[in-house]
Amino acid sequence: MEKNKMIVMLKYRIQRYQAMGNGAMCQNLISELNKVQETNRSMVKAN
């Protein structure tokens, strides 16, 4: 559940930075989002 909250938060922050035109921060957040989603997928596969 904690990972899901983090994913939603990161998606929101990405949208906000895109709206402000801050591409560098947006890319960092997308990278972080991908890492969180990948760990979430690996945990689901393990179960």
HTML snippet that shows the backbone in 3Dmol.js (N, CA, C, O; Angstrom):
<script src="https://3Dmol.org/build/3Dmol-min.js"></script>
<div id="view" style="width:600px;height:400px;position:relative"></div>
<script>
const pdb = `
ATOM      1  N   MET A   1       0.818  -1.193   0.000  1.00  0.00           N
ATOM      2  CA  MET A   1       0.000   0.000   0.000  1.00  0.00           C
ATOM      3  C   MET A   1       0.867   1.264   0.000  1.00  0.00           C
ATOM      4  O   MET A   1       0.541   2.252  -0.658  1.00  0.00           O
ATOM      5  N   GLU A   2       1.964   1.218   0.739  1.00  0.00           N
ATOM      6  CA  GLU A   2       2.874   2.360   0.812  1.00  0.00           C
ATOM      7  C   GLU A   2       3.457   2.679  -0.566  1.00  0.00           C
ATOM      8  O   GLU A   2       3.597   3.847  -0.929  1.00  0.00           O
ATOM      9  N   LYS A   3       3.794   1.646  -1.324  1.00  0.00           N
ATOM     10  CA  LYS A   3       4.345   1.851  -2.671  1.00  0.00           C
ATOM     11  C   LYS A   3       3.320   2.517  -3.580  1.00  0.00           C
ATOM     12  O   LYS A   3       3.670   3.367  -4.398  1.00  0.00           O
ATOM     13  N   ASN A   4       2.047   2.130  -3.436  1.00  0.00           N
ATOM     14  CA  ASN A   4       1.002   2.725  -4.265  1.00  0.00           C
ATOM     15  C   ASN A   4       0.867   4.216  -3.989  1.00  0.00           C
ATOM     16  O   ASN A   4       0.682   5.002  -4.918  1.00  0.00           O
ATOM     17  N   LYS A   5       0.957   4.612  -2.726  1.00  0.00           N
ATOM     18  CA  LYS A   5       0.889   6.030  -2.372  1.00  0.00           C
ATOM     19  C   LYS A   5       2.065   6.781  -2.984  1.00  0.00           C
ATOM     20  O   LYS A   5       1.907   7.893  -3.486  1.00  0.00           O
ATOM     21  N   MET A   6       3.246   6.166  -2.938  1.00  0.00           N
ATOM     22  CA  MET A   6       4.431   6.804  -3.496  1.00  0.00           C
ATOM     23  C   MET A   6       4.294   6.971  -5.007  1.00  0.00           C
ATOM     24  O   MET A   6       4.681   8.003  -5.557  1.00  0.00           O
ATOM     25  N   ILE A   7       3.746   5.963  -5.677  1.00  0.00           N
ATOM     26  CA  ILE A   7       3.554   6.030  -7.127  1.00  0.00           C
ATOM     27  C   ILE A   7       2.605   7.168  -7.482  1.00  0.00           C
ATOM     28  O   ILE A   7       2.870   7.936  -8.407  1.00  0.00           O
ATOM     29  N   VAL A   8       1.501   7.276  -6.750  1.00  0.00           N
ATOM     30  CA  VAL A   8       0.528   8.347  -7.003  1.00  0.00           C
ATOM     31  C   VAL A   8       1.170   9.711  -6.761  1.00  0.00           C
ATOM     32  O   VAL A   8       0.970  10.642  -7.541  1.00  0.00           O
ATOM     33  N   MET A   9       1.944   9.828  -5.673  1.00  0.00           N
ATOM     34  CA  MET A   9       2.602  11.089  -5.361  1.00  0.00           C
ATOM     35  C   MET A   9       3.594  11.476  -6.452  1.00  0.00           C
ATOM     36  O   MET A   9       3.643  12.634  -6.867  1.00  0.00           O
ATOM     37  N   LEU A  10       4.385  10.511  -6.915  1.00  0.00           N
ATOM     38  CA  LEU A  10       5.364  10.800  -7.957  1.00  0.00           C
ATOM     39  C   LEU A  10       4.684  11.222  -9.254  1.00  0.00           C
ATOM     40  O   LEU A  10       5.145  12.149  -9.920  1.00  0.00           O
ATOM     41  N   LYS A  11       3.596  10.554  -9.619  1.00  0.00           N
ATOM     42  CA  LYS A  11       2.864  10.924 -10.835  1.00  0.00           C
ATOM     43  C   LYS A  11       2.335  12.351 -10.729  1.00  0.00           C
ATOM     44  O   LYS A  11       2.387  13.113 -11.695  1.00  0.00           O
ATOM     45  N   TYR A  12       1.825  12.707  -9.553  1.00  0.00           N
ATOM     46  CA  TYR A  12       1.323  14.065  -9.341  1.00  0.00           C
ATOM     47  C   TYR A  12       2.452  15.079  -9.482  1.00  0.00           C
ATOM     48  O   TYR A  12       2.299  16.094 -10.161  1.00  0.00           O
ATOM     49  N   ARG A  13       3.589  14.804  -8.839  1.00  0.00           N
ATOM     50  CA  ARG A  13       4.724  15.729  -8.912  1.00  0.00           C
ATOM     51  C   ARG A  13       5.237  15.862 -10.338  1.00  0.00           C
ATOM     52  O   ARG A  13       5.627  16.953 -10.755  1.00  0.00           O
ATOM     53  N   ILE A  14       5.241  14.763 -11.095  1.00  0.00           N
ATOM     54  CA  ILE A  14       5.670  14.811 -12.495  1.00  0.00           C
ATOM     55  C   ILE A  14       4.759  15.743 -13.284  1.00  0.00           C
ATOM     56  O   ILE A  14       5.235  16.562 -14.071  1.00  0.00           O
ATOM     57  N   GLN A  15       3.453  15.620 -13.076  1.00  0.00           N
ATOM     58  CA  GLN A  15       2.504  16.496 -13.777  1.00  0.00           C
ATOM     59  C   GLN A  15       2.736  17.955 -13.421  1.00  0.00           C
ATOM     60  O   GLN A  15       2.679  18.819 -14.296  1.00  0.00           O
ATOM     61  N   ARG A  16       2.996  18.245 -12.158  1.00  0.00           N
ATOM     62  CA  ARG A  16       3.221  19.631 -11.725  1.00  0.00           C
ATOM     63  C   ARG A  16       4.494  20.199 -12.351  1.00  0.00           C
ATOM     64  O   ARG A  16       4.492  21.330 -12.836  1.00  0.00           O
ATOM     65  N   TYR A  17       5.576  19.426 -12.344  1.00  0.00           N
ATOM     66  CA  TYR A  17       6.821  19.917 -12.929  1.00  0.00           C
ATOM     67  C   TYR A  17       6.703  20.063 -14.441  1.00  0.00           C
ATOM     68  O   TYR A  17       7.305  20.969 -15.017  1.00  0.00           O
ATOM     69  N   GLN A  18       5.939  19.188 -15.097  1.00  0.00           N
ATOM     70  CA  GLN A  18       5.707  19.338 -16.532  1.00  0.00           C
ATOM     71  C   GLN A  18       4.955  20.633 -16.806  1.00  0.00           C
ATOM     72  O   GLN A  18       5.272  21.343 -17.760  1.00  0.00           O
ATOM     73  N   ALA A  19       3.969  20.944 -15.983  1.00  0.00           N
ATOM     74  CA  ALA A  19       3.188  22.167 -16.154  1.00  0.00           C
ATOM     75  C   ALA A  19       4.058  23.409 -15.972  1.00  0.00           C
ATOM     76  O   ALA A  19       3.837  24.427 -16.628  1.00  0.00           O
ATOM     77  N   MET A  20       5.046  23.325 -15.081  1.00  0.00           N
ATOM     78  CA  MET A  20       5.945  24.458 -14.846  1.00  0.00           C
ATOM     79  C   MET A  20       7.060  24.525 -15.885  1.00  0.00           C
ATOM     80  O   MET A  20       7.762  25.533 -15.975  1.00  0.00           O
ATOM     81  N   GLY A  21       7.227  23.471 -16.662  1.00  0.00           N
ATOM     82  CA  GLY A  21       8.271  23.459 -17.679  1.00  0.00           C
ATOM     83  C   GLY A  21       9.645  23.095 -17.145  1.00  0.00           C
ATOM     84  O   GLY A  21      10.658  23.458 -17.742  1.00  0.00           O
ATOM     85  N   ASN A  22       9.691  22.386 -16.035  1.00  0.00           N
ATOM     86  CA  ASN A  22      10.963  21.979 -15.434  1.00  0.00           C
ATOM     87  C   ASN A  22      11.280  20.553 -15.881  1.00  0.00           C
ATOM     88  O   ASN A  22      10.958  19.588 -15.188  1.00  0.00           O
ATOM     89  N   GLY A  23      11.911  20.433 -17.042  1.00  0.00           N
ATOM     90  CA  GLY A  23      12.172  19.133 -17.636  1.00  0.00           C
ATOM     91  C   GLY A  23      13.179  18.289 -16.876  1.00  0.00           C
ATOM     92  O   GLY A  23      13.033  17.070 -16.791  1.00  0.00           O
ATOM     93  N   ALA A  24      14.203  18.930 -16.322  1.00  0.00           N
ATOM     94  CA  ALA A  24      15.246  18.179 -15.620  1.00  0.00           C
ATOM     95  C   ALA A  24      14.682  17.484 -14.379  1.00  0.00           C
ATOM     96  O   ALA A  24      14.947  16.304 -14.151  1.00  0.00           O
ATOM     97  N   MET A  25      13.915  18.209 -13.591  1.00  0.00           N
ATOM     98  CA  MET A  25      13.321  17.611 -12.388  1.00  0.00           C
ATOM     99  C   MET A  25      12.307  16.548 -12.775  1.00  0.00           C
ATOM    100  O   MET A  25      12.178  15.522 -12.107  1.00  0.00           O
ATOM    101  N   CYS A  26      11.595  16.807 -13.855  1.00  0.00           N
ATOM    102  CA  CYS A  26      10.604  15.852 -14.349  1.00  0.00           C
ATOM    103  C   CYS A  26      11.285  14.534 -14.725  1.00  0.00           C
ATOM    104  O   CYS A  26      10.772  13.461 -14.406  1.00  0.00           O
ATOM    105  N   GLN A  27      12.421  14.605 -15.390  1.00  0.00           N
ATOM    106  CA  GLN A  27      13.153  13.397 -15.777  1.00  0.00           C
ATOM    107  C   GLN A  27      13.634  12.631 -14.552  1.00  0.00           C
ATOM    108  O   GLN A  27      13.594  11.401 -14.533  1.00  0.00           O
ATOM    109  N   ASN A  28      14.087  13.349 -13.534  1.00  0.00           N
ATOM    110  CA  ASN A  28      14.520  12.694 -12.298  1.00  0.00           C
ATOM    111  C   ASN A  28      13.368  11.947 -11.639  1.00  0.00           C
ATOM    112  O   ASN A  28      13.530  10.818 -11.176  1.00  0.00           O
ATOM    113  N   LEU A  29      12.204  12.589 -11.603  1.00  0.00           N
ATOM    114  CA  LEU A  29      11.040  11.960 -10.976  1.00  0.00           C
ATOM    115  C   LEU A  29      10.554  10.759 -11.779  1.00  0.00           C
ATOM    116  O   LEU A  29      10.135   9.757 -11.200  1.00  0.00           O
ATOM    117  N   ILE A  30      10.606  10.850 -13.102  1.00  0.00           N
ATOM    118  CA  ILE A  30      10.208   9.717 -13.944  1.00  0.00           C
ATOM    119  C   ILE A  30      11.135   8.533 -13.691  1.00  0.00           C
ATOM    120  O   ILE A  30      10.689   7.388 -13.623  1.00  0.00           O
ATOM    121  N   SER A  31      12.428   8.817 -13.554  1.00  0.00           N
ATOM    122  CA  SER A  31      13.389   7.758 -13.253  1.00  0.00           C
ATOM    123  C   SER A  31      13.071   7.110 -11.905  1.00  0.00           C
ATOM    124  O   SER A  31      13.095   5.886 -11.776  1.00  0.00           O
ATOM    125  N   GLU A  32      12.777   7.933 -10.914  1.00  0.00           N
ATOM    126  CA  GLU A  32      12.432   7.411  -9.588  1.00  0.00           C
ATOM    127  C   GLU A  32      11.138   6.601  -9.640  1.00  0.00           C
ATOM    128  O   GLU A  32      11.026   5.559  -8.994  1.00  0.00           O
ATOM    129  N   LEU A  33      10.162   7.083 -10.410  1.00  0.00           N
ATOM    130  CA  LEU A  33       8.895   6.371 -10.569  1.00  0.00           C
ATOM    131  C   LEU A  33       9.127   5.001 -11.196  1.00  0.00           C
ATOM    132  O   LEU A  33       8.549   4.008 -10.754  1.00  0.00           O
ATOM    133  N   ASN A  34       9.964   4.945 -12.217  1.00  0.00           N
ATOM    134  CA  ASN A  34      10.261   3.667 -12.871  1.00  0.00           C
ATOM    135  C   ASN A  34      10.902   2.683 -11.899  1.00  0.00           C
ATOM    136  O   ASN A  34      10.582   1.495 -11.921  1.00  0.00           O
ATOM    137  N   LYS A  35      11.803   3.166 -11.047  1.00  0.00           N
ATOM    138  CA  LYS A  35      12.446   2.300 -10.057  1.00  0.00           C
ATOM    139  C   LYS A  35      11.425   1.741  -9.068  1.00  0.00           C
ATOM    140  O   LYS A  35      11.447   0.553  -8.744  1.00  0.00           O
ATOM    141  N   VAL A  36      10.533   2.604  -8.593  1.00  0.00           N
ATOM    142  CA  VAL A  36       9.518   2.172  -7.624  1.00  0.00           C
ATOM    143  C   VAL A  36       8.584   1.158  -8.263  1.00  0.00           C
ATOM    144  O   VAL A  36       8.244   0.146  -7.649  1.00  0.00           O
ATOM    145  N   GLN A  37       8.167   1.430  -9.501  1.00  0.00           N
ATOM    146  CA  GLN A  37       7.262   0.508 -10.181  1.00  0.00           C
ATOM    147  C   GLN A  37       7.943  -0.834 -10.440  1.00  0.00           C
ATOM    148  O   GLN A  37       7.298  -1.878 -10.347  1.00  0.00           O
ATOM    149  N   GLU A  38       9.223  -0.821 -10.761  1.00  0.00           N
ATOM    150  CA  GLU A  38       9.950  -2.066 -11.012  1.00  0.00           C
ATOM    151  C   GLU A  38      10.057  -2.897  -9.737  1.00  0.00           C
ATOM    152  O   GLU A  38       9.869  -4.113  -9.775  1.00  0.00           O
ATOM    153  N   THR A  39      10.359  -2.253  -8.610  1.00  0.00           N
ATOM    154  CA  THR A  39      10.429  -3.003  -7.355  1.00  0.00           C
ATOM    155  C   THR A  39       9.052  -3.527  -6.970  1.00  0.00           C
ATOM    156  O   THR A  39       8.931  -4.614  -6.405  1.00  0.00           O
ATOM    157  N   ASN A  40       8.019  -2.755  -7.278  1.00  0.00           N
ATOM    158  CA  ASN A  40       6.650  -3.186  -6.997  1.00  0.00           C
ATOM    159  C   ASN A  40       6.304  -4.419  -7.834  1.00  0.00           C
ATOM    160  O   ASN A  40       5.677  -5.353  -7.336  1.00  0.00           O
ATOM    161  N   ARG A  41       6.711  -4.420  -9.099  1.00  0.00           N
ATOM    162  CA  ARG A  41       6.452  -5.570  -9.979  1.00  0.00           C
ATOM    163  C   ARG A  41       7.192  -6.812  -9.493  1.00  0.00           C
ATOM    164  O   ARG A  41       6.639  -7.912  -9.492  1.00  0.00           O
ATOM    165  N   SER A  42       8.445  -6.628  -9.082  1.00  0.00           N
ATOM    166  CA  SER A  42       9.228  -7.782  -8.638  1.00  0.00           C
ATOM    167  C   SER A  42       8.656  -8.372  -7.352  1.00  0.00           C
ATOM    168  O   SER A  42       8.727  -9.583  -7.143  1.00  0.00           O
ATOM    169  N   MET A  43       8.091  -7.530  -6.493  1.00  0.00           N
ATOM    170  CA  MET A  43       7.474  -8.030  -5.263  1.00  0.00           C
ATOM    171  C   MET A  43       6.204  -8.813  -5.579  1.00  0.00           C
ATOM    172  O   MET A  43       5.913  -9.812  -4.921  1.00  0.00           O
ATOM    173  N   VAL A  44       5.455  -8.372  -6.572  1.00  0.00           N
ATOM    174  CA  VAL A  44       4.224  -9.063  -6.963  1.00  0.00           C
ATOM    175  C   VAL A  44       4.564 -10.423  -7.567  1.00  0.00           C
ATOM    176  O   VAL A  44       3.890 -11.413  -7.283  1.00  0.00           O
ATOM    177  N   LYS A  45       5.605 -10.477  -8.398  1.00  0.00           N
ATOM    178  CA  LYS A  45       6.010 -11.739  -9.017  1.00  0.00           C
ATOM    179  C   LYS A  45       6.502 -12.735  -7.976  1.00  0.00           C
ATOM    180  O   LYS A  45       6.305 -13.940  -8.130  1.00  0.00           O
ATOM    181  N   ALA A  46       7.144 -12.240  -6.911  1.00  0.00           N
ATOM    182  CA  ALA A  46       7.672 -13.120  -5.869  1.00  0.00           C
ATOM    183  C   ALA A  46       6.551 -13.807  -5.090  1.00  0.00           C
ATOM    184  O   ALA A  46       6.730 -14.907  -4.568  1.00  0.00           O
ATOM    185  N   ASN A  47       5.425 -13.162  -5.019  1.00  0.00           N
ATOM    186  CA  ASN A  47       4.297 -13.751  -4.279  1.00  0.00           C
ATOM    187  C   ASN A  47       3.607 -14.694  -5.192  1.00  0.00           C
ATOM    188  O   ASN A  47       2.621 -15.319  -4.804  1.00  0.00           O
TER     189      ASN A  47
END
`;
const viewer = $3Dmol.createViewer("view");
viewer.addModel(pdb, "pdb");
viewer.setStyle({}, {cartoon: {color: "spectrum"}});
viewer.zoomTo();
viewer.render();
</script>
